[in-house]
Amino acid sequence: MTRRILRQPADLIAAGLADENRRADFDAVAQRYSIAITPAMADLIDPTDPHDPIALQFIPDAQELIETPGETADPIGDATHSPVEGIVHRYPDRALLKIVHACPVYCRFCFRRETVGPGSEFLTGEKLEAAFDYIARTPQLWEIIITGGDPFILAPRRLQDITERLAAIDHVKIIRWHSRVPLVEPERITDEFVAALSTSTKAVWISIHTNHAREFSHEGRAAIAKLSRAGFPLIGQTVLLRGINDDVATLDTLFRTMVENRIKPYYLHQGDYAPGTAHRRTTLAEGQALMRNLRGKLSGIAQPTYILDIPGGAGKVPVGPPYLDESHVEDPNGTRHPYPPQGEH
């Protein structure tokens, strides 16, 4: 029998993943933010560990109802750069196509948590046509990034339609899909699914969101291998999360696990100012210290760029630790060296 996604506090309690004594807290959070945990992720949770990194990502917490200064429903300014519904065009050569507003799991730190959830609208009909029309009549769009929500919850038939329509637009050269599905719902990655993403005329990239090495189950690794064998370049995005992955050992293991599974760590995101996420957000100084500690100890191909999406929609910028000033450069061990070298003019 197919096991269902856990979507209600009662489901979490019945599965032994949440304490009945905290039912009121869970109900209060559920009234505002969506809940979903797939069987694949539920199986990885150790309910006896209050610091389980999978549970902390997906099981609601009463602290989500505490809003702090600067938090906003649209922390990275999607709406400011949305010329038509479903399109976010922030950078000249690329745009987001937000095709769906639902996900197989709902992260407790999601920066779009005010707009995603069960029953949220798919982009269909006239709205979908308007989005494709915008892409077709905007020749500077070299790359289209399909996101949501999570687009990999769509049926292969719909994925194939999107792929074919984008592939038919001459100036679009790169199709990039963003998803958590390969790890959180790996059974979706069938041969039919993989074929639906394939096109011989455009480069198709897949960005996989993962925050902890524990997410890499046997089934998840197999799903990723299927995508890799099909020829899709795989990159990975991670959110730096207090209490989940904000230590050197955890990030080191995660990034090595990603590379071992043919995923290039791409971005380590500083947490956004989404409502109710302060308890999971680190400071920039903490993130920079972590990146400094990884430098020199971790292969370059396993090092992501530490990135900040500037609140309000101004765009992403790297915020890694500095190593160079006007006269010196610091090596990975913290020793300073003259630069340019002494005697050089």
N, C-alpha and C positions, 0 to 999 in steps of 0.2 A: 504494500500500500504506500502511495506517495505521501510523504510527511509534509505538513503544511508550515508555512512561515508563521512565526509567533508575532502577533500584532497587538495584543492587548495585555495589560498588567495581569489579568487572570491567567493568560496563557503562560506568562513568565513564571508565575507562582506555581502553576500546575506542573510545569516542567522542572521545578526545583531550582530555577535560576534566580529567583527573587524571594525575599522574605515577606510573608503575609503581614507581618507587623509594620511593614512600610507601605502597605497597600494605599493608604491615603496619599502619600507622596507620589507614588507611581501614577495614580489616577489624576492628580493635579497636573503633572507634567504631560500626561497623555491628552488632556483637554486642549493643550496648546501645540504640542509637537508630535509628529508621527513616530510610531514605534514599529520596527520590523527587525527580526533576527531570523536568518535562514537556518534550516537544519544543519547545514555545513558548518556554520559558525557556532550554533548552539552546542554542537558536539565537541567543540574545542574548549569550551568554558569549564573551568574547574570551580564549581560552586562553593567549595570550601576555602577558596583563596579570595579574600576581600580585595586583593590588588590584581586580580586576573586581568591581563591586558586586553583580552577579547571582550570580557564583560564590561570593562570600563568604557569601551568604544560604543557599545550598543544598548546596554541596559540603562534606563532612565535614572536620573539623579535629581533630587529636590533642588540642588544648587543651580540647575538649569533655569529655575524661576527667579533667580537673583540677577538683575541687570545692573551693569556698572557703567560709569560715564564713558562716552565714546561709542558704545555698542549701538548698532543700527540694523534694521531689517535688510538693508542692501549694503553690506559693509564694503564691497569693492566697486560699487557704482555701476552695476549692470544696466540699470534703467537709464542712466545718463547717456549710455552709448548704444541704445537700442533703437535703430531707425524704423524697424518694423517688428512686430511681435515674433519672438523666437530667434532673432538675430542680435548678437552683441558685437559691434564693430569698433573695438577700442584701438587697434593697431592698424596701420595702413594696409599691410599685405595679408592679413588673416582675420577671420571672424569666427565667432561661436555660432553654431546652429543648435539651439536648445529644443530638441525634438520631443522630449517627454519630461514630465515633472515628477515621476515616480521612481523609486529605487527598490532593489531587493532587500536592502538593509538601510536603516536610517542612523547615520553617525550622530552621536550626541553633540558634536562640535561643528556640524555642517554650516558653511557660510550661506547656504541657500535654504536654511531650515524653515524660514517663514513662507516659502513658496513650494516646497515639495511635500508629497504625501499621497496616500491612496485616494483615488477619485480625482486627483489633479488632472487637468486637461492635457491630452496629447495634442500636438500640433497637427491639425488635420484640415482638410477642406480648403477654404479660401485663405486661411492663415498660413497653411503650409505652402500654398501656391505663391503667396506674397513673399514668403521667406526665400523660396527658390528663385523667384523673379529678381529679388534684390541681389542675390549672389550672381545671377546671370548678367545683370546690367552694371555690375561693379567690377571692371576689368582688372583693378589692382589686387583683387583677392586671389592670392596664390595658394593659400591654405585654408581649408575649412575644418574646424574642430567641432566634432559632434559630441554634445554633452547633454546635461539635463539638470536634475535627475540622472538616470543611468540609461543610456540608449540601448545597452545590451539586454534589457528586459524585453525588447521588441522581438516579434517573431521573425524568423529568417526571411520570410517573404517581404516584410517591410524593410528589413536591413538591406536586402538586395535592391529594392526599389530606390532607396536613398543612395546607395553606392552607384547604381547605374545613372541616376539623374545627375549626381555630382560629376561622375566620370564623363558625361556628355557635355559639360561646360569646359570649353577649351582652355580658358585662362586658369582654371583650378587645377593645380598640379599635385597637391598633397591633400589626402583625406586622412584625418586623424580622429580616432575614436577614443573617448575617455570612459573608463569603466572600473568597477570593483568586481564585476560578475565572475571573471575567471577564477578568483579565489573564494568569493563568498557564495557563489551558486555555480560551481564548476560543471554540474550536469547539463547546463545550457550549451556548453561548448561542444556541439556535435559536428559531424562532418558537414551536415547541411548548413549549420550556422557558419562555419568557416568559409564554405563556398560562397555564402551570401555576401561576405565582406571582400571577396576577391574581384579584382579587375586588372586586365592586362595593360591598361592605358595610363593608369595613375599610380603613384606611390601611396600605399595604405599603411599608416603607422597606428599602433595601439599603445595607449598610455594606461598603465594599470596602477590603481591607487592601492597602496598597502602601507601599513604603519607598524607592523610587528612581524617578526619571523614566525611566530606561532600561527599566523594565518596560512602558512604554506603547508596545507595538508597534502597527503598523497594524491588525492583527487584534484586538488588545486594545481599541484605541480604537473599532473598529467594534462590538465586543460591548457596550461601555459605552454607546455611542450607541443601540443597540437597546433597552437597558433604559431609558434616559432618554426615548426617544421613546414608550415604552409608558406613561410617566407616573409611574414610580417615582422618588421623591426619593432621591438618592444622597448618602451621606456617606462620608468616608474616615478610616481609622485607620492610623497610622504608628507604628512602634517606633523610638525613637532608638537607633542602633547605632554603636558605635565602629568607625571605619575604613570605614563604609559610607555614612552620611549625617550624620555629626556635624560638619558645617561649614555656615556660613551660605549659601554659594552653592548647595550641593546641596539643602538644604531649601527655599530660595527657588525653585529650578527645579521641585522636586517639587510644592510647594503651588500654584504657578502652573499647572503642567501638570494637576493635579487639577481646578482651577477651570475651566480651558479645556475640560475634558471633562465639565463639569457635575457634578463631585463636590465637595461642600463639605468641606474639611478639618475634622474633628471633634475627634479626640484625637491628640496626640503623646504616646505612652506612654513613661515612664521604664522601662527594662529591668527585668523581674522577676528575683527571685532563684531562677531555675530552675537545676538542677544543670548545671555545665559551661558556664556562659554569661558568666563574669566577663570574659573577653577581649573581649566585645562590649558590655559594660555601661558607660555613662558615669556620671559623678557628677551629682548634682542641680545643683551649682554650674555645671557645664559646660552642662547643658541650659538653665538659667536665662539664662546668658550668650548662648546662641544665640537664645533667644526675645527677649531684650532687643535684640539686633542686628537682628532682623527687624521689630520694632515701628517703625512710621513709614516703613519702606522697602517694606513689603509690604501690599497691600490688606487691609482688615479681613476681607473674605469669604474670604481665603486663609489666615487665621491660625487654627490649631487651638488648643485648650486643652491646655497641657502638664500631664499628669496622672500621678499616682502611685497605683497600686493598692497600698494599705498591706499589707505582708506579714502573712499570717495570716488575712486575710479581713475586715478592718475596713471595707473599701470604698475607693472612688476619691476623691481630693481634688486640686484644682488646686494646682500647685506652681510657677507662673510667678513671674517676678521681681517684687518689690514696687516700687511707684512712690510710695507715700504713707506719710507718718508723721504725727505729731500736728500738725505745723505747716507742712509743705511737701509739694509734689507735684513729681515729676521728669518732665520732658517726654522725648520719644523721643531728643532729642539730648543728654540728660544734664544739662540745666540745671534747677536747683531754683527753684520758685516758691512764694511764700506761699500757704497754703490753710487756712482761708478767706482770701479776698483781704484785704489790709490795710485797716482801716477798717470791715470788715463785722463785725457783732455777732450 
